[in-house]
Amino acid sequence: MAFSPAIVVCTACHMYSLSLSVGDEGFSCDKCREIVRLTEKISELETRIQTLIEDSKNVRALDTALDATSSGSPVHCSVPVTEPLQQGNWVTVRRHSRGSKHRSTVPIKTLSRFSPLSDAPAEKPDQSALVIGDSIVRNVKIETPATIVQCLPGARAPDILANLKVLANAKRKYSKIVIHAGANDVRLRQSEITKNNIKEVCELASTMSDTVICSGPLPAYRGDEVHSRLSSLNGWMSKWCPQNNIGFIDNWMSFWGRPDLLKRDGLHPSWGGAALLSRNMAHSLRVCT
């Protein structure tokens, strides 16, 4: 015997539905039954969370009591939190050790992403060389001659120009200046604008040092377009720099055919690549006058 579905009304939401059978206690639709189940689950979770909170409080109170007993100091219900002391660009952090009355002060230097160099180097600027560029120079280390390396992650030529302007306004001078830019600029697909921006950086750097050097781009492996644009920029720099009394470091030839000198992103130098780039810059700083 076949049963035909009947129109029923949910006792909770009063919505109509089709059902083959209806119990004596009334009908509840699937949505209402799910709501009831979830409500019960939420109530159960809230009870468990409250229990965990209480257990955590009890554990902390017990730890405090044990520490006070072992050190012979009175038990305190709460410990006020001391805010860090702000001192210019330095933040003093007070570190507390359990069971000890000694305090240590650890200064932490805070710098913005494109913070200028005016508060960074300890060396005398007029006796030091300056390397300034994007994240490609992050791991560049040059000990001889004395060199200050300023890395500006994500920077384009205008960002480098802005940092140099701050230094120029502070009357800073350097023995030599190395500029590394281009990897982020070529993404804009505006070759002529990029060239003009690099020219402006070199012109300003020339007022701050008698020797300015451009560090050429690396042969990135991040697609044909980026590779081609960097190659074109390198070719232009290799010609423009000598014509305008600007030194030039041809990193392209050093890194060409050596993907092991780059990280997996195909753009930033590996540790071996950073060491090679450092040697290229150090050599150029020694020979360029």
Secondary structure, 3 states (H helix, E strand, C coil): CCCCCEEEEECCCCCEEEECCCCCCCECCHHHHHHHHHHHHHHHHHHHHHHHHHHHHHHHHHHHHHHHHHHCCCCCCCCCCCCCEEECCEEEEEEECCCCCCEEEEEEECCCCCCCHHHCCCCCHHHCEEEEECHHHCCCCCCCCCEEEEECCCCCHHHHHHHHHHHHHCCCCCCCEEEECCCCHHHHCCHHHHHHHHHHHHHHHHCCCCCEEEECCCCCCCCHHHHHHHHHHHHHHHHHHHHCCCEEECHHHHHCCCHHHECCCCCCECHHHHHHHHHHHHHHHHHCC
